[in-house]
Amino acid sequence: MSDDARHPGPDGAPDPRTAWTARRGPLLTLALIVGISPFATDLYIPGLPAIATDLGASTASVQLTLTAFLVAFAVGQLVVGPISDGVGRRRILLAGTALFTVASVVCALSPDVTTLVLARVVQGLGGAAAAVSGRAMVGDAATGTLRSRLFATLAVVNSVGPVVAPLVGGLVLSFSSWRAAFVVLAVLGLGLTVAAARLLPETLLATNPGGSSPRAVVGRMAELLRIPRFRWYLVTGCAATIGFFAYIATSSFVFQQQYGFGEGLYTIVFASNASCMIASTLVFRHLVGRFDEDRLYTIGLVTCTAGSALVLVGAVSGVGPALVWPALALVTAGWGWVIPGSITLTQALGHRHPGTASALVGGLQFGLGGAATPLAGALGGTATAMGSLMLGFIAVGLAVQLWASGARGAGSGADAARAS
């Protein structure tokens, strides 16, 4: 059976539940829905000082608006993903984008920081519902190489969002207030809700009337976690993500405070590194299907580990940014293979419950990575602390992946039986 005809319709006609994967409009809509939450995370960052002044709030309370969104986004995926396996994707996705839109309006109109924090929680939950349902739609509608390439496309959009968002936020602030950034998110959310309602069909073949019960949800999670390779991929991804988040959380302090870079030059550092990730993800999309995905995933982890080691060498040797900057570019390039590799491998094993698989991967990796962001700061926020955490956690992820790959021959049959 071909990838683009997984569920043929009557008389051989393309099934609308799968045919949309060959059209640009639905794919672009889905990619933007999955990518809008990373965009929303960073869009208003340039306006944090203005928010504190305007609302008469402390720096810590304003920063809580970011934490609230991240926690809600992680928890929302864990809760909503398994539910979507029982009740369907489309209505949860539409509810998520609509909730995101309404919460963005409330953010823009917030009279105080408490209201803003609560609105960001709701915004994160809406974004999580939309993202986890969107990824599950791909798992429903495609198989094999096509599924891998679609997930790589989603990964490209996800990597573009954090790069573009601060630039757009700075542009908005140049002619308006911080509230306009949330108006932009509201407009985007409304547009995506309308587009999704018109272009995206329901992709779950059969819903289970009792599928949203807590018992059913826990049962689907337990079923996936009983698959050994799924568990190991999950451990690998979580460990590596914690290491990568050490870079995300600490690099601005390293380059601006330790190395004396200005904001403009640091923006170039971050953008150049992110560009490496975007380019490598496109390469992954080209190579998948020609080479084993497990091998591509391992190569990505090896690249990230090598780059992290060079970051640490640059930090402790005194070479500084001359080595740390290109080393970080190597890490982000490797990450462009790790993200789509992790998603495609876990979705393949969890194909019976794509929403639950997406929730476990996205929720745990994002949640643990976000929760660990204070680690580097607690260790001093230096290049040495950043490099040590990156190398330590990413190397653990690589070690688990190599061990699991070594056991692949013995366990792949059992894994396939559990996943079938």
Backbone hydrogen bonds, N-H to C=O, Kabsch-Sander energy under -0.5 kcal/mol:
donor,donor_aa,acceptor,acceptor_aa,energy
5,A,2,S,-1.2
6,R,3,D,-0.6
9,G,13,A,-3.0
12,G,9,G,-1.3
13,A,10,P,-1.9
18,T,15,D,-2.1
19,A,15,D,-3.2
20,W,16,P,-0.7
21,T,18,T,-1.7
22,A,19,A,-1.8
23,R,20,W,-1.8
27,L,23,R,-1.5
28,L,24,R,-3.1
29,T,25,G,-2.3
30,L,26,P,-2.7
31,A,27,L,-2.7
32,L,28,L,-2.4
33,I,29,T,-2.1
34,V,30,L,-2.4
35,G,31,A,-1.9
36,I,32,L,-1.2
39,F,35,G,-1.5
40,A,36,I,-2.5
41,T,37,S,-1.7
42,D,38,P,-1.1
43,L,39,F,-1.7
45,I,42,D,-1.2
47,G,44,Y,-1.7
48,L,45,I,-1.8
51,I,47,G,-2.4
52,A,48,L,-2.2
53,T,49,P,-2.0
54,D,50,A,-2.9
55,L,51,I,-2.6
56,G,52,A,-0.6
57,A,52,A,-2.0
62,V,58,S,-1.8
63,Q,59,T,-2.5
64,L,60,A,-1.2
65,T,62,V,-1.5
66,L,63,Q,-1.1
67,T,63,Q,-1.7
68,A,64,L,-3.0
69,F,65,T,-1.3
70,L,66,L,-2.3
71,V,67,T,-2.7
72,A,68,A,-2.2
73,F,69,F,-2.5
74,A,70,L,-2.0
75,V,71,V,-2.9
76,G,72,A,-2.6
77,Q,73,F,-1.3
78,L,74,A,-1.6
79,V,75,V,-2.0
80,V,76,G,-3.0
81,G,77,Q,-2.1
83,I,79,V,-0.9
84,S,80,V,-2.3
85,D,81,G,-0.9
85,D,82,P,-0.5
86,G,82,P,-0.5
86,G,83,I,-1.5
87,V,83,I,-1.9
88,G,84,S,-1.9
93,L,89,R,-2.9
94,L,90,R,-2.7
95,A,91,R,-2.2
96,G,92,I,-2.4
97,T,93,L,-2.5
98,A,94,L,-2.3
99,L,95,A,-2.5
100,F,96,G,-2.4
101,T,97,T,-2.1
102,V,98,A,-2.4
103,A,99,L,-2.6
104,S,100,F,-1.9
105,V,101,T,-1.8
106,V,102,V,-2.1
107,C,103,A,-2.4
108,A,104,S,-2.1
109,L,105,V,-1.4
110,S,106,V,-0.6
110,S,107,C,-1.0
116,L,112,D,-1.7
117,V,113,V,-2.5
118,L,114,T,-2.4
119,A,115,T,-2.5
120,R,116,L,-2.1
121,V,117,V,-1.7
122,V,118,L,-2.0
123,Q,119,A,-2.5
124,G,120,R,-2.4
125,L,121,V,-2.2
126,G,122,V,-2.5
127,G,123,Q,-2.5
128,A,124,G,-2.3
129,A,125,L,-2.4
130,A,126,G,-2.1
131,A,127,G,-2.6
132,V,128,A,-2.7
133,S,129,A,-1.6
134,G,130,A,-2.2
135,R,131,A,-2.4
136,A,132,V,-1.7
137,M,133,S,-1.8
138,V,134,G,-1.2
139,G,135,R,-1.6
140,D,136,A,-2.1
141,A,137,M,-2.4
142,A,138,V,-1.9
146,L,143,T,-0.8
147,R,143,T,-1.4
148,S,144,G,-1.9
149,R,145,T,-2.6
150,L,146,L,-2.4
151,F,147,R,-2.4
152,A,148,S,-2.0
153,T,149,R,-2.0
154,L,150,L,-2.1
155,A,151,F,-2.1
156,V,152,A,-1.8
157,V,153,T,-1.8
158,N,154,L,-2.3
159,S,155,A,-1.9
160,V,156,V,-1.7
161,G,157,V,-1.9
163,V,159,S,-0.6
163,V,160,V,-0.7
164,V,160,V,-2.5
165,A,161,G,-2.8
167,L,163,V,-0.6
168,V,164,V,-2.6
169,G,165,A,-3.1
170,G,166,P,-2.5
171,L,167,L,-2.0
172,V,168,V,-2.7
173,L,169,G,-2.3
174,S,170,G,-1.1
175,F,171,L,-0.6
175,F,172,V,-1.3
176,S,172,V,-1.5
180,A,177,S,-1.3
181,A,178,W,-1.0
182,F,178,W,-0.8
183,V,179,R,-1.4
184,V,180,A,-2.3
185,L,181,A,-1.6
186,A,182,F,-2.3
187,V,183,V,-2.5
188,L,184,V,-2.4
189,G,185,L,-2.8
190,L,186,A,-2.5
191,G,187,V,-2.5
192,L,188,L,-2.5
193,T,189,G,-2.1
194,V,190,L,-2.2
195,A,191,G,-2.4
196,A,192,L,-2.7
197,A,193,T,-2.1
198,R,194,V,-1.5
199,L,195,A,-2.5
200,L,196,A,-2.1
205,L,203,T,-0.5
208,N,86,G,-1.6
211,G,208,N,-2.6
213,S,210,G,-1.4
217,V,213,S,-2.6
218,V,214,P,-2.7
219,G,215,R,-2.1
220,R,216,A,-2.1
221,M,217,V,-2.0
222,A,218,V,-2.8
223,E,219,G,-2.2
224,L,220,R,-1.9
225,L,221,M,-2.5
226,R,222,A,-1.1
227,I,224,L,-1.8
231,R,227,I,-2.1
232,W,228,P,-2.3
233,Y,229,R,-2.7
234,L,230,F,-2.0
235,V,231,R,-2.4
236,T,232,W,-2.8
237,G,233,Y,-2.6
238,C,234,L,-2.4
239,A,235,V,-2.4
240,A,236,T,-2.4
241,T,237,G,-2.2
242,I,238,C,-2.0
243,G,239,A,-1.7
244,F,240,A,-2.3
245,F,241,T,-2.7
246,A,242,I,-1.0
247,Y,243,G,-0.8
247,Y,244,F,-0.7
248,I,244,F,-1.8
249,A,245,F,-2.7
250,T,246,A,-1.2
251,S,247,Y,-2.4
253,F,250,T,-0.6
254,V,250,T,-2.2
255,F,251,S,-2.7
256,Q,252,S,-2.2
257,Q,253,F,-1.8
258,Q,253,F,-1.6
259,Y,254,V,-1.8
261,F,255,F,-3.4
266,Y,262,G,-2.5
267,T,263,E,-2.1
268,I,264,G,-1.5
269,V,265,L,-2.0
270,F,266,Y,-2.9
271,A,267,T,-2.7
272,S,268,I,-2.7
273,N,269,V,-2.2
274,A,270,F,-2.5
275,S,271,A,-2.2
276,C,272,S,-1.5
277,M,273,N,-1.4
278,I,274,A,-2.3
279,A,275,S,-2.5
280,S,276,C,-2.4
281,T,277,M,-2.1
282,L,278,I,-1.8
283,V,279,A,-1.8
284,F,280,S,-2.5
285,R,281,T,-2.3
286,H,282,L,-1.5
287,L,283,V,-2.2
288,V,284,F,-2.6
289,G,291,F,-1.0
290,R,287,L,-2.3
291,F,287,L,-1.4
296,L,292,D,-2.0
297,Y,293,E,-2.6
298,T,294,D,-2.1
299,I,295,R,-2.5
300,G,296,L,-2.2
301,L,297,Y,-2.0
302,V,298,T,-2.7
303,T,299,I,-2.5
304,C,300,G,-2.3
305,T,301,L,-2.4
306,A,302,V,-2.6
307,G,303,T,-2.5
308,S,304,C,-2.3
309,A,305,T,-2.2
310,L,306,A,-1.9
311,V,307,G,-2.0
312,L,308,S,-2.2
313,V,309,A,-2.2
314,G,310,L,-2.8
315,A,311,V,-1.8
316,V,312,L,-2.6
317,S,313,V,-2.2
318,G,314,G,-0.6
320,G,314,G,-2.4
322,A,319,V,-0.8
323,L,320,G,-2.0
324,V,320,G,-2.6
325,W,321,P,-1.7
327,A,323,L,-2.1
328,L,324,V,-2.4
329,A,325,W,-1.8
330,L,326,P,-1.7
331,V,327,A,-1.9
332,T,328,L,-2.7
333,A,329,A,-1.9
334,G,330,L,-2.2
335,W,331,V,-2.2
336,G,332,T,-1.0
336,G,333,A,-0.6
337,W,334,G,-1.9
338,V,334,G,-1.5
339,I,335,W,-2.2
341,G,337,W,-1.5
342,S,338,V,-2.8
343,I,339,I,-2.2
344,T,340,P,-2.7
345,L,341,G,-2.2
346,T,342,S,-2.0
347,Q,343,I,-2.5
348,A,344,T,-1.9
349,L,345,L,-1.8
350,G,346,T,-2.2
351,H,348,A,-1.0
353,H,350,G,-1.4
357,A,353,H,-2.4
358,S,354,P,-2.7
359,A,355,G,-2.2
360,L,356,T,-2.5
361,V,357,A,-2.2
362,G,358,S,-2.7
363,G,359,A,-2.6
364,L,359,A,-0.5
364,L,360,L,-1.5
365,Q,361,V,-1.9
366,F,362,G,-2.0
367,G,363,G,-2.5
368,L,364,L,-2.8
369,G,365,Q,-2.2
370,G,366,F,-2.5
371,A,367,G,-2.5
372,A,368,L,-1.6
373,T,370,G,-1.2
375,L,372,A,-1.9
377,G,373,T,-0.6
378,A,374,P,-2.6
379,L,375,L,-1.4
380,G,377,G,-1.6
381,G,376,A,-3.0
386,M,382,T,-2.6
387,G,383,A,-2.9
388,S,384,T,-2.4
389,L,385,A,-2.2
390,M,386,M,-2.5
391,L,387,G,-2.7
392,G,388,S,-2.7
393,F,389,L,-2.3
394,I,390,M,-2.2
395,A,391,L,-2.2
396,V,392,G,-1.5
397,G,393,F,-2.2
398,L,394,I,-2.4
399,A,395,A,-2.7
400,V,396,V,-2.4
401,Q,397,G,-2.2
402,L,398,L,-2.8
403,W,399,A,-2.4
404,A,400,V,-2.8
405,S,401,Q,-2.6
406,G,402,L,-1.9
407,A,403,W,-1.2
408,R,405,S,-1.2
411,G,407,A,-2.2
412,S,408,R,-2.7
415,D,411,G,-2.6
416,A,412,S,-2.6
417,A,413,G,-2.1
418,R,414,A,-2.2
419,A,415,D,-2.3
420,S,416,A,-1.4
